[in-house]
Amino acid sequence: MSGHADSKRAIFLALGANFAIFIAKLVAALFTGSGAMLAEAVHSAADCGNQGLLLLGMKQAKRPPSPDYPLGWGRALYFWSFLVAILLFSVGGMFSLYEGVHKLTNPEPLKWPWLAVGVLAFSIVTEGISMHGCMQEVNKAREGQPLWQWFRETRASELLVIFGEDLAALIGLCLAMLAVVATILTGNLVYDAIGTIAIGVLLIVVAVAVAREVKALLIGQGVEPKRRAEMVAFLSAREEIDSVYNLLTVQMGTDVMVAIKAKMAPAPTARAMIEAINIVEADFKAEFKDVRWSFFEPDIAD
């Protein structure tokens, strides 16, 4: 599903970076009165909470199946990922828009503006380290795919969310830097307000894009197209199978459920056919280790 990517590593990198950045930006916002800086501080605080929710989702997804949840808790991760997207939209994006509009109508002079520049420079470097770590895991997962294609097709919702957050944070910090520097050079407080609004729009766009992808997983999306093609090719190459009629898959967090309908090659007895099906299923699960549930519907060859 996600190659050999370590989503948890990316989450912990982002959590550490965002907590350090939150403290630095909050102190700077209190001293400078910068709306863009305050918006970024709120964004970093929200990101810390978001990463905590993703870790909670990953822990819940490992719960074993039960009579009430026969297919396990794997899709709980999608719920928490979707919630993170909503928080990014509301706490990050909408608050930034509000703060920007407030600064337009009630401008306040910046205090200690160069302190804001220093904190933003520190934040850009720290967030850049987090983004670099995230991209290392994304590159493992996408296995040569174009980045946009990976974003649209990946089933690793937690890595998708971290990528979106880190990208928005890094671009947002650059926007905040431009806004503060422009305000310092011109003395025009409108730049600070515009920067804050731009950060809000950025966060809303990223949140909507992430939520759209996670929504598909919540509804019940199958495995990635490339992986499904690999499964069909594996089954079609088996001597026990004459032809594959259909292959249905559902992504269940890190696990996959598969339903196979295939025309079986001739077998001398019904017992021999059952044994052939069992062998195919065992080999299929050995080849695709994320397949936890498989259901085989055979058809007898003429």
C-alpha positions in Angstrom: 0.0 0.0 0.0 2.7 2.5 0.9 5.9 0.7 -0.1 8.4 0.7 2.7 7.5 4.1 4.0 7.5 4.7 7.8 4.5 6.9 8.4 5.1 7.0 12.2 8.6 8.5 11.7 7.2 11.3 9.5 4.6 12.0 12.2 7.1 12.2 15.0 9.3 14.5 13.0 6.4 16.8 12.2 5.3 16.7 15.9 8.7 17.7 17.2 9.2 20.4 14.6 5.7 21.9 15.1 6.0 22.0 18.9 9.3 23.9 18.7 8.0 26.2 16.1 4.8 26.9 18.1 6.7 28.0 21.1 9.0 30.3 19.1 6.1 31.8 17.0 3.9 32.4 20.0 6.6 34.3 21.9 7.3 36.4 18.7 3.6 37.0 18.1 3.1 38.3 21.7 6.1 40.7 21.3 5.5 41.9 17.7 1.7 41.9 17.5 2.0 40.4 14.0 -1.3 38.9 12.7 0.6 36.6 10.3 2.8 35.4 13.1 -0.2 34.7 15.4 -1.9 32.8 12.6 1.2 30.7 12.1 1.4 30.1 15.9 -2.2 28.8 15.9 -1.5 26.7 12.8 1.5 25.1 14.5 -0.5 24.4 17.7 -3.2 22.8 15.6 -0.7 20.7 13.8 0.7 19.4 17.1 -2.9 18.3 18.0 -3.4 16.8 14.5 -0.3 14.7 14.8 -1.5 13.4 18.1 -4.8 12.4 16.5 -3.0 10.6 13.7 -1.0 8.6 16.3 -4.2 7.8 18.1 -5.7 6.6 14.8 -2.7 4.4 14.0 -3.0 2.8 17.5 -6.7 2.2 17.1 -6.2 0.7 13.7 -4.2 -2.1 15.2 -7.1 -3.4 17.4 -8.0 -7.0 16.5 -11.3 -8.0 14.9 -14.3 -8.8 17.2 -17.9 -9.9 16.7 -18.9 -6.3 16.5 -16.1 -5.4 14.2 -15.3 -8.5 12.2 -13.0 -6.7 9.8 -11.1 -5.0 12.5 -10.5 -1.3 13.2 -8.2 -0.5 10.2 -10.5 2.2 8.8 -10.5 4.1 12.1 -7.3 5.7 10.8 -9.3 7.3 8.0 -11.8 8.8 10.5 -9.0 10.5 12.4 -7.3 11.6 9.2 -10.5 13.2 8.0 -10.9 14.9 11.4 -7.4 16.4 11.0 -8.4 17.8 7.6 -11.5 19.4 9.2 -9.3 20.9 12.0 -6.8 22.2 9.5 -9.7 23.9 7.6 -11.4 25.4 10.7 -8.7 26.1 13.3 -6.0 26.9 10.8 -7.6 28.3 7.7 -10.7 30.0 9.0 -8.9 31.5 12.0 -6.2 32.9 9.7 -8.9 34.5 7.5 -10.6 36.0 10.5 -7.3 37.4 11.8 -6.4 38.8 8.4 -9.7 40.6 7.9 -9.5 41.9 11.5 -6.0 43.3 10.8 -7.3 45.0 7.6 -10.1 46.8 9.5 -8.1 47.4 12.8 -4.4 47.7 11.9 -1.9 47.6 14.7 1.7 48.6 14.4 4.3 45.8 14.6 6.5 45.6 17.7 9.9 44.0 17.5 9.5 43.2 13.8 13.1 41.8 13.4 12.3 39.3 16.2 9.5 38.0 14.0 11.9 37.7 11.1 14.3 35.7 13.2 11.6 33.3 14.5 10.3 32.8 11.0 13.8 32.0 9.7 14.2 29.5 12.5 10.7 28.0 11.7 11.4 27.7 8.0 14.6 25.8 8.7 12.9 23.5 11.3 9.9 22.9 9.1 12.2 22.3 6.2 13.9 19.5 8.2 10.4 18.0 8.9 9.4 18.3 5.3 12.7 16.6 4.2 12.0 13.7 6.5 8.4 13.5 5.2 9.5 13.5 1.6 11.9 10.7 2.3 9.0 8.5 3.3 6.8 9.8 0.5 9.5 8.9 -2.0 9.6 5.4 -0.6 5.9 5.1 -0.9 5.4 6.5 -4.4 8.1 4.3 -6.0 8.8 6.6 -8.9 5.2 7.9 -9.4 4.8 11.6 -10.1 4.0 13.3 -6.8 0.5 14.4 -7.8 -0.4 10.9 -9.0 0.8 9.5 -5.6 -1.3 12.2 -3.8 -4.4 11.1 -5.7 -3.8 7.3 -5.5 -2.1 6.6 -2.2 -4.1 4.7 0.5 -1.7 5.8 3.3 -4.0 8.5 4.7 -1.7 9.4 7.6 1.3 10.0 5.3 -1.0 12.0 3.0 -2.1 14.2 5.9 1.4 14.8 7.1 2.6 15.7 3.6 -0.3 18.2 3.2 0.4 19.7 6.6 4.1 20.0 6.1 3.7 21.5 2.7 1.1 24.0 3.9 3.3 24.9 6.9 6.4 25.5 4.8 4.6 27.7 2.2 2.7 29.5 5.0 5.9 30.3 6.8 7.4 31.8 3.6 4.2 33.9 3.1 4.4 35.1 6.7 8.1 36.0 6.1 7.2 38.0 3.0 4.4 39.7 4.8 6.5 40.8 7.8 9.5 41.9 5.7 7.2 43.9 3.3 5.6 45.6 6.3 9.0 46.5 7.8 10.3 47.9 4.5 7.2 49.9 3.6 5.6 50.6 6.9 2.3 49.6 5.4 0.4 47.2 7.7 -1.8 46.1 4.9 1.0 43.6 3.9 0.8 41.9 7.2 -3.0 41.5 6.9 -2.7 40.3 3.3 -0.1 37.7 4.4 -2.4 36.5 7.1 -5.3 36.1 4.6 -3.1 34.3 2.1 -2.1 31.8 4.8 -5.7 31.2 5.6 -6.6 30.6 1.9 -3.6 28.2 1.6 -4.6 26.1 4.6 -8.2 25.9 3.4 -7.1 24.7 -0.1 -4.8 22.1 1.4 -7.4 20.9 3.9 -10.1 20.5 1.2 -7.6 18.6 -1.1 -6.7 16.2 1.8 -10.3 15.8 2.9 -11.3 14.8 -0.6 -8.8 12.0 -0.8 -9.5 10.7 2.7 -13.3 10.8 2.0 -12.8 8.2 -0.7 -11.1 5.9 1.8 -13.8 6.4 4.3 -16.4 5.4 1.7 -14.6 2.2 0.9 -11.8 2.6 -1.7 -10.0 -0.3 -3.2 -6.2 -0.8 -3.4 -4.1 1.4 -5.6 -4.6 0.7 -9.4 -1.0 -0.5 -9.8 -1.4 -2.9 -6.9 -4.7 -4.3 -8.2 -3.1 -4.9 -11.6 -0.3 -6.8 -9.9 -2.8 -9.0 -8.1 -4.7 -9.8 -11.3 -1.5 -10.6 -13.1 -0.4 -12.9 -10.2 -3.7 -14.8 -10.3 -3.8 -15.0 -14.1 -0.4 -16.6 -14.1 -1.4 -19.4 -11.8 -1.8 -22.8 -13.5 -4.7 -23.6 -11.2 -6.7 -20.7 -12.6 -8.1 -20.7 -16.2 -9.2 -17.0 -16.1 -9.9 -14.3 -13.6 -13.5 -12.9 -13.9 -13.3 -10.2 -11.3 -11.2 -9.0 -8.4 -12.8 -6.8 -5.7 -10.6 -5.1 -3.1 -11.2 -2.8 -0.1 -8.5 -0.9 1.7 -8.9 -1.4 5.5 -6.2 0.8 6.9 -2.9 -1.1 6.5 -4.9 -4.3 5.7 -6.7 -5.3 2.6 -9.8 -7.4 1.9 -10.0 -9.3 -1.4 -12.8 -11.1 -3.1 -11.8 -13.2 -6.2 -14.1 -14.7 -8.8 -12.2 -17.0 -11.2 -12.7 -19.9 -13.6 -10.6 -22.8 -12.3 -8.6 -25.2 -14.4 -10.0 -28.7 -14.7 -9.4 -30.9 -11.5 -10.0 -34.6 -11.2 -12.2 -34.2 -8.0 -14.0 -31.6 -6.0 -11.5 -32.1 -3.2 -8.6 -31.5 -5.6 -10.2 -28.2 -6.7 -10.6 -27.1 -3.0 -7.0 -27.9 -2.4 -6.0 -25.9 -5.5 -8.0 -22.9 -4.2 -6.4 -23.1 -0.8 -2.9 -23.2 -2.4 -3.6 -20.2 -4.5 -5.0 -18.2 -1.5 -2.0 -19.1 0.6 0.5 -18.1 -2.1 -1.5 -14.9 -2.8 -1.3 -13.8 0.8 2.4 -14.7 0.9 2.9 -12.5 -2.2 0.7 -9.6 -1.0 1.3 -9.5 2.7 -1.2 -6.7 3.4 -4.1 -9.0 2.4 -5.7 -10.1 5.6 -9.0 -11.4 4.3 -9.6 -13.2 1.0 -12.8 -14.7 -0.3 -12.6 -17.1 -3.3 -15.6 -17.8 -5.6 -14.6 -20.5 -8.1 -16.3 -21.4 -11.4 -15.7 -24.8 -12.9 -14.1 -25.1 -16.4 -16.2 -26.6 -19.1 
